[in-house]
Amino acid sequence: MEHGFNIDALIDLLAVRVAKEVCARLPQAGGAAAVKPRLMTIEQGGHYCGRSKKAMEHLVADKELPVVKIGRRIFLDARDLDRWIDSNKELPDHWT
Protein backbone atom coordinates (compact mmCIF):
# COMPACT_ATOMS: atom_id res chain seq x y z
CA MET A 1 0.00 0.00 0.00
CA GLU A 2 1.60 3.22 -1.18
CA HIS A 3 0.33 6.58 0.17
CA GLY A 4 -2.88 4.96 1.53
CA PHE A 5 -3.76 3.49 -1.89
CA ASN A 6 -4.62 -0.23 -1.89
CA ILE A 7 -4.59 -1.57 -5.45
CA ASP A 8 -5.95 -4.98 -4.39
CA ALA A 9 -8.98 -3.39 -2.73
CA LEU A 10 -9.56 -1.26 -5.83
CA ILE A 11 -9.40 -4.32 -8.10
CA ASP A 12 -11.81 -6.22 -5.84
CA LEU A 13 -14.25 -3.31 -5.81
CA LEU A 14 -14.01 -2.95 -9.57
CA ALA A 15 -14.60 -6.71 -10.05
CA VAL A 16 -17.74 -6.59 -7.90
CA ARG A 17 -19.13 -3.60 -9.79
CA VAL A 18 -18.41 -5.18 -13.19
CA ALA A 19 -20.06 -8.44 -12.10
CA LYS A 20 -23.18 -6.57 -10.94
CA GLU A 21 -23.36 -4.68 -14.24
CA VAL A 22 -22.97 -7.86 -16.29
CA CYS A 23 -25.69 -9.64 -14.28
CA ALA A 24 -28.02 -6.68 -14.69
CA ARG A 25 -27.65 -6.83 -18.47
CA LEU A 26 -28.20 -10.59 -18.85
CA PRO A 27 -31.67 -11.90 -19.75
CA GLN A 28 -33.68 -12.89 -16.72
CA ALA A 29 -33.14 -16.64 -17.04
CA GLY A 30 -31.82 -17.44 -13.60
CA GLY A 31 -28.97 -15.00 -14.06
CA ALA A 32 -27.58 -16.78 -17.10
CA ALA A 33 -27.82 -15.94 -20.78
CA ALA A 34 -30.65 -17.75 -22.53
CA VAL A 35 -29.53 -20.64 -24.70
CA LYS A 36 -31.36 -21.34 -27.94
CA PRO A 37 -31.78 -25.09 -28.31
CA ARG A 38 -30.69 -26.57 -31.61
CA LEU A 39 -33.18 -29.46 -31.50
CA MET A 40 -36.87 -28.76 -30.98
CA THR A 41 -39.99 -30.81 -30.65
CA ILE A 42 -42.57 -30.53 -33.43
CA GLU A 43 -44.58 -28.15 -31.23
CA GLN A 44 -41.54 -25.99 -30.41
CA GLY A 45 -40.64 -25.92 -34.11
CA GLY A 46 -44.16 -24.70 -34.84
CA HIS A 47 -43.78 -21.85 -32.35
CA TYR A 48 -40.40 -21.02 -33.88
CA CYS A 49 -41.88 -20.87 -37.40
CA GLY A 50 -45.23 -19.35 -36.46
CA ARG A 51 -47.09 -22.50 -37.53
CA SER A 52 -49.38 -24.88 -35.69
CA LYS A 53 -48.23 -28.27 -34.47
CA LYS A 54 -50.56 -29.88 -37.02
CA ALA A 55 -49.06 -27.81 -39.86
CA MET A 56 -45.57 -28.87 -38.81
CA GLU A 57 -46.66 -32.51 -38.71
CA HIS A 58 -47.90 -32.15 -42.29
CA LEU A 59 -44.57 -30.64 -43.40
CA VAL A 60 -42.74 -33.56 -41.81
CA ALA A 61 -45.13 -36.15 -43.30
CA ASP A 62 -44.76 -34.55 -46.74
CA LYS A 63 -40.95 -34.68 -46.28
CA GLU A 64 -40.64 -30.91 -46.65
CA LEU A 65 -38.70 -30.83 -43.39
CA PRO A 66 -36.00 -33.30 -42.33
CA VAL A 67 -36.21 -34.73 -38.84
CA VAL A 68 -33.78 -36.00 -36.23
CA LYS A 69 -34.88 -39.29 -34.70
CA ILE A 70 -33.61 -40.21 -31.26
CA GLY A 71 -35.17 -43.49 -30.33
CA ARG A 72 -38.88 -43.04 -31.00
CA ARG A 73 -38.78 -39.29 -30.50
CA ILE A 74 -38.71 -36.86 -33.42
CA PHE A 75 -36.99 -33.50 -33.32
CA LEU A 76 -36.49 -30.63 -35.73
CA ASP A 77 -33.09 -29.01 -36.19
CA ALA A 78 -33.20 -25.21 -35.86
CA ARG A 79 -30.79 -24.90 -38.81
CA ASP A 80 -33.14 -26.92 -41.03
CA LEU A 81 -36.03 -24.68 -39.97
CA ASP A 82 -33.97 -21.59 -40.80
CA ARG A 83 -33.15 -23.03 -44.25
CA TRP A 84 -36.83 -23.89 -44.82
CA ILE A 85 -37.85 -20.34 -43.87
CA ASP A 86 -35.19 -18.84 -46.17
CA SER A 87 -36.19 -21.09 -49.07
CA ASN A 88 -39.80 -19.94 -48.77
CA LYS A 89 -39.07 -16.24 -48.82
CA GLU A 90 -40.40 -14.17 -51.70
CA LEU A 91 -41.31 -10.56 -52.24
CA PRO A 92 -45.02 -9.80 -52.57
CA ASP A 93 -46.01 -8.55 -56.01
CA HIS A 94 -46.85 -5.08 -54.73
CA TRP A 95 -43.25 -4.67 -53.38
CA THR A 96 -41.56 -5.08 -56.74
Secondary structure, DSSP 8 states (H G I E B T S, - for coil): -BTTB-HHHHHHHHHHHHHHHHHHHS-SSTTS-----SEE-HHHHHHHHT--HHHHHHHHHTTSS--EEETTEEEEEHHHHHHHHHHT----GGG-
